[in-house]
């Protein structure tokens, strides 16, 4: 396996909502409602200021594609940028209730890389929930190393769900059956579990789905999508609020379809080209001084009521 990721995205005009870039290392915040992007004062968001009549929100955080073990030209020190991301998280004025890692924890699925990642992330002071990326499933045991390190409490090849303050979180594995250059796949067993998991929930329950490869087709030529995602999305159609978070494509692209908002995230390791902007996806080398502005983390603010989840993007610049 080379250093190229297997997938990368393209966005149609109707689906593309925003590309969010940090200014000089500050965070950029946007909310999405009915396909409209609107802004919020960052100070108020980070302070968790509730609107009149609303309870105080809770915050969770997404980190993705740390690629511990990567040391090529696109970023000779992916370990160092992962540590910088952790420092940014620890410095947040509002501490997240929980952290979602959306895959590619390691670059080559080696035990020592999982151990190193665990050490780097161990001091964050919040529970971390993981889903695997394809780089975490490279070992001959097809995910044996990942499951040994992060499979406790999960089902099948690493899928899971849990509840927090009225929000139902669902972690999916769509890399276990991944073929080079092909689309991601959930599989019948995982879809059957998802149907059973969602069945008892009220349609008013906010749902957050997190996985590695997008559940919408971003750019099929690079495999940036999931071939059986329509079946998963059909199960989510009755819920009023569904947020889907993914990694893998190492850049921010968002889309709204009906009740579902999709958001891809930056990596902490290296950027990838925009959909179709290069012959293939994979590590994108940029000037050294530009790299931190293309890496980052994401906080998410949840307000009870009808407000959408607000995302705060922060680069490592």
Secondary structure, 3 states (H helix, E strand, C coil): CCCCCCCCCCCCCCCCCCCCCCCCCCEEEEEEECCEEECCCHHHHHHCCCCCCCCCCEEEEEECCCCECCCCCCCCCHHHHHHHHHHHHHCCCCCCCEEEECCCCECCCCHHHHHHHHHHHCCCCCEEEECCCHHHCCCCCCCHHHHHHHCCCCECCCEEEEEECCEEEEECCCCCCCCCCCCECCCHHHHHHHHHHHHCCCCCCEEEEEECCCCCCCEHHHCECECCHHHHHHHHCCCCCEEEEECCCCCCCEEEECCEEEEECCCCCCEECCCCCCCCCCEECCCHHHHHHHCEEEEEEECCCCCCCEEEEEECC
